[in-house]
Structure formats: C-alpha cells, structure tokens
Amino acid sequence: MKKILIALMLIGLSTGAMAGEMEDVLLSIEKDIDTCIESNDKNVCDELTFAEDYMIKFMGNQDYMKKLATKCQIGSECYSIMARLVTKMSQATNIQMGL
C-alpha cells in the first residue's frame, strides 16, 4: 500500500511539473509579445520569435496539446494565459504589419 501511495504522489508531482512547464512556456512567449507591444517598433517585433515559439514550442508539443484539449478549461490559469496570448498576438501582428 505504501508503494502505491508513493507512486501516486510521484505521478501527481510529474503531472504538476508538466502543467507548470506548459504555463512557463506560454508566459515566456507572452513576455516576448509584451516586449513587442511596449516597443511599438516593427524592427523589435521582427527580431523576436514569439510566433515561431508559439507554433513550435507550444503547439508542436504533443503533451501540451493533450493537456490543452482536456484540462485548459474556462476558469483555469491555462485558459486565462491563452486568452491573453490571442489578444496580444493580434496587437503584435498589427505592429509588425505597420497597422
């Protein structure tokens, strides 16, 4: 019984670590987007890789996509970060396009 409890605790810790890791990746991308928006400079935005990071580091990660599909629901930290990213990505894209 003790071994089962230890195994369950380790699974919980690893799941929590993955959840934190996913949010860390999203927050890192958001930080770059914020830098772009705050600068309001196309050249600064072009030097940052937030769009590529979003597609490769986040959307390209199968584990993140599974979590996103199953656990990133309205009211969760993950959902809030995603909502901010969508809005900010639109603003950053407008800066890059000179709009």
C-alpha positions as CSV (number, residue, x, y, z in Angstrom):
1,M,0.0,0.0,0.0
2,K,2.9,2.4,0.9
3,K,4.4,1.8,-2.6
4,I,1.1,2.6,-4.3
5,L,0.8,5.9,-2.4
6,I,4.4,6.8,-3.2
7,A,3.8,6.0,-6.9
8,L,0.6,8.1,-6.9
9,M,2.4,11.0,-5.3
10,L,5.2,10.8,-7.9
11,I,2.7,10.8,-10.7
12,G,1.0,13.8,-9.2
13,L,4.2,15.6,-8.9
14,S,5.3,14.9,-12.5
15,T,1.8,16.0,-13.8
16,G,2.1,19.2,-11.8
17,A,5.6,19.8,-13.2
18,M,4.3,19.3,-16.7
19,A,1.5,21.7,-16.1
20,G,3.9,24.3,-14.7
21,E,6.2,23.7,-17.6
22,M,3.5,24.4,-20.1
23,E,2.4,27.6,-18.4
24,D,6.1,28.7,-18.2
25,V,6.4,28.3,-22.0
26,L,3.2,30.3,-22.5
27,L,4.4,33.0,-20.1
28,S,7.8,33.2,-21.9
29,I,6.0,33.7,-25.2
30,E,3.7,36.3,-23.6
31,K,6.8,38.2,-22.3
32,D,8.2,38.5,-25.8
33,I,4.8,39.7,-27.2
34,D,4.7,42.3,-24.4
35,T,8.2,43.5,-25.4
36,C,7.0,43.9,-28.9
37,I,3.8,45.8,-27.9
38,E,5.6,48.0,-25.4
39,S,8.2,49.0,-28.0
40,N,5.6,49.6,-30.7
41,D,8.5,49.1,-33.1
42,K,8.3,46.8,-36.1
43,N,12.0,46.1,-36.0
44,V,11.9,45.0,-32.4
45,C,9.0,42.8,-33.1
46,D,10.6,41.2,-36.1
47,E,13.7,40.3,-34.0
48,L,11.5,38.4,-31.5
49,T,10.4,34.8,-32.3
50,F,7.1,34.7,-30.4
51,A,5.0,33.5,-33.3
52,E,7.5,30.7,-34.1
53,D,7.9,29.8,-30.4
54,Y,4.1,29.6,-30.1
55,M,3.8,27.2,-33.1
56,I,6.9,25.1,-32.4
57,K,7.4,25.1,-28.6
58,F,3.8,25.1,-27.7
59,M,1.5,23.9,-30.5
60,G,4.2,21.4,-31.6
61,N,4.4,19.8,-28.2
62,Q,2.0,16.8,-28.2
63,D,1.9,16.7,-24.4
64,Y,0.8,20.3,-24.2
65,M,-1.8,19.8,-26.8
66,K,-3.3,16.9,-24.9
67,K,-3.4,19.0,-21.7
68,L,-4.8,21.9,-23.6
69,A,-7.6,19.8,-25.0
70,T,-8.5,18.1,-21.7
71,K,-7.6,20.5,-18.9
72,C,-7.4,24.0,-20.2
73,Q,-10.9,25.0,-19.5
74,I,-12.6,28.3,-18.8
75,G,-11.5,29.5,-15.4
76,S,-8.1,27.8,-15.4
77,E,-4.8,29.6,-15.4
78,C,-4.0,28.0,-18.7
79,Y,-7.2,29.3,-20.3
80,S,-6.5,32.8,-19.0
81,I,-3.0,32.8,-20.4
82,M,-4.3,31.6,-23.8
83,A,-6.9,34.3,-23.9
84,R,-4.3,37.0,-23.2
85,L,-2.0,35.5,-25.9
86,V,-4.6,35.6,-28.6
87,T,-5.3,39.3,-27.9
88,K,-1.7,40.3,-27.6
89,M,-0.6,38.3,-30.6
90,S,-3.1,40.3,-32.7
91,Q,-1.7,43.6,-31.4
92,A,1.9,42.4,-32.1
93,T,0.9,41.3,-35.6
94,N,-0.6,44.7,-36.3
95,I,2.7,46.4,-35.2
96,Q,4.7,44.0,-37.5
97,M,2.4,44.8,-40.4
98,G,2.7,48.6,-39.7
99,L,-1.0,49.0,-38.9
